[in-house]
Amino acid sequence: MNKKLVRRTAVTATVMGLFGLAGTLLVPSANASQASTLATCNATWYGAVGEIPEGWPTASGEPFHRMALKAAHNSLPFGTRVKVSYQGRSVTVTINDRGGFGGATCLDLTYGAFTQIANTDLGVIPVQYEILK
């Protein structure tokens, strides 16, 4: 068996365990030197007018801004950059908050980030996301 494939499989299994990605679809990149993790889950949004005061501290301590390209995730480290895609549109966000969601939902995008890829009237959308270096 290919040693790179075995090593990538072990790394993927470790990432799944560390980041709680069990149950999502993980696809290793085609080029081992450009390792990335692709996953699918549902994404929601937060930051409706009046929901959270501008400047209110997020879980990371960073001030909340509804138009910022940020997101909440239950376990990804703060500062992790994630490319989120939906129906051919994508946005790159930075994890700076934690979510209280469960089930198939793993990302909570700020209003500003969500509107880059979908209409907020949808509420919940199935997305593919990539953890960037």
C-alpha positions as CSV (number, residue, x, y, z in Angstrom):
1,M,0.0,0.0,0.0
2,N,1.2,3.5,-0.8
3,K,3.0,5.0,2.3
4,K,1.7,8.5,1.6
5,L,-1.9,7.2,1.5
6,V,-1.5,5.4,4.8
7,R,0.0,8.5,6.4
8,R,-2.8,10.7,5.0
9,T,-5.4,8.3,6.2
10,A,-3.9,8.4,9.7
11,V,-3.7,12.2,9.6
12,T,-7.4,12.3,8.5
13,A,-8.4,10.0,11.3
14,T,-6.6,12.2,13.8
15,V,-8.2,15.4,12.4
16,M,-11.6,13.8,12.7
17,G,-11.0,12.9,16.3
18,L,-9.4,16.2,17.3
19,F,-11.9,18.4,15.5
20,G,-15.1,16.4,16.0
21,L,-15.6,15.9,12.3
22,A,-17.0,12.4,12.6
23,G,-20.1,12.1,10.5
24,T,-18.9,14.6,7.9
25,L,-17.5,13.8,4.5
26,L,-13.7,14.2,4.5
27,V,-11.8,14.2,1.2
28,P,-8.0,14.5,1.2
29,S,-6.5,16.8,-1.4
30,A,-5.0,15.3,-4.5
31,N,-1.6,16.8,-3.8
32,A,-0.1,15.7,-0.4
33,S,2.1,18.9,-0.3
34,Q,-1.1,21.0,-0.2
35,A,-2.8,19.1,2.6
36,S,-6.3,20.3,3.3
37,T,-9.5,18.9,4.7
38,L,-12.8,19.1,2.9
39,A,-16.0,18.4,4.9
40,T,-19.7,18.9,4.5
41,C,-22.3,20.0,7.0
42,N,-25.1,22.5,7.5
43,A,-24.4,26.2,8.1
44,T,-26.6,28.7,9.8
45,W,-26.1,32.4,10.4
46,Y,-26.3,34.8,13.3
47,G,-26.1,38.6,13.8
48,A,-29.6,39.8,12.8
49,V,-30.1,43.5,13.6
50,G,-30.5,43.7,17.4
51,E,-29.6,40.1,18.1
52,I,-26.1,40.7,19.3
53,P,-24.7,44.2,20.1
54,E,-21.9,45.4,17.8
55,G,-18.6,45.0,19.7
56,W,-20.0,42.3,22.1
57,P,-17.1,39.9,22.8
58,T,-17.1,36.6,21.0
59,A,-15.9,33.4,22.6
60,S,-12.4,34.3,21.4
61,G,-12.6,37.8,23.0
62,E,-12.6,39.4,19.6
63,P,-15.4,42.0,19.2
64,F,-18.5,40.8,17.3
65,H,-19.3,42.6,14.0
66,R,-22.2,41.3,12.0
67,M,-20.7,42.2,8.7
68,A,-17.3,40.7,9.4
69,L,-16.3,37.5,7.6
70,K,-16.3,35.3,10.7
71,A,-17.8,32.1,11.9
72,A,-18.5,30.0,15.0
73,H,-17.5,26.3,15.2
74,N,-17.6,24.0,18.2
75,S,-14.0,22.8,18.1
76,L,-11.8,24.4,15.4
77,P,-9.1,26.6,17.0
78,F,-9.7,30.3,17.0
79,G,-8.0,32.0,14.1
80,T,-8.6,29.0,11.8
81,R,-9.4,30.1,8.2
82,V,-12.2,28.2,6.5
83,K,-13.4,28.4,2.9
84,V,-17.2,27.8,2.9
85,S,-18.9,26.9,-0.4
86,Y,-22.6,26.7,-1.4
87,Q,-23.9,26.3,-4.9
88,G,-20.8,27.7,-6.7
89,R,-20.3,30.6,-4.3
90,S,-17.7,30.7,-1.6
91,V,-16.5,32.9,1.2
92,T,-13.4,32.6,3.4
93,V,-14.1,33.1,7.1
94,T,-12.0,33.1,10.3
95,I,-13.2,31.1,13.3
96,N,-13.6,33.4,16.3
97,D,-16.7,32.1,18.1
98,R,-18.2,28.9,19.5
99,G,-21.7,27.6,18.6
100,G,-24.5,26.0,20.5
101,F,-25.7,24.0,17.5
102,G,-25.7,20.3,17.0
103,G,-26.7,17.5,14.6
104,A,-25.6,18.1,11.1
105,T,-25.0,21.8,11.7
106,C,-21.3,22.6,12.3
107,L,-20.9,26.3,11.2
108,D,-22.6,29.4,12.3
109,L,-21.6,32.2,9.9
110,T,-22.0,35.9,10.6
111,Y,-24.7,37.7,8.7
112,G,-22.0,39.3,6.5
113,A,-20.4,36.0,5.6
114,F,-23.7,34.2,5.0
115,T,-24.9,36.8,2.6
116,Q,-21.8,36.3,0.5
117,I,-23.0,32.8,-0.4
118,A,-26.8,32.7,0.2
119,N,-30.0,34.6,1.0
120,T,-30.5,34.7,4.8
121,D,-34.2,33.7,4.3
122,L,-32.9,30.2,3.7
123,G,-31.7,30.0,7.3
124,V,-29.8,26.7,7.1
125,I,-27.8,25.6,4.0
126,P,-25.8,22.5,3.2
127,V,-22.2,23.6,2.7
128,Q,-18.8,22.2,1.8
129,Y,-15.9,23.7,3.8
130,E,-12.2,23.5,3.5
131,I,-9.8,24.2,6.4
132,L,-7.1,26.4,5.0
133,K,-3.5,26.6,6.2
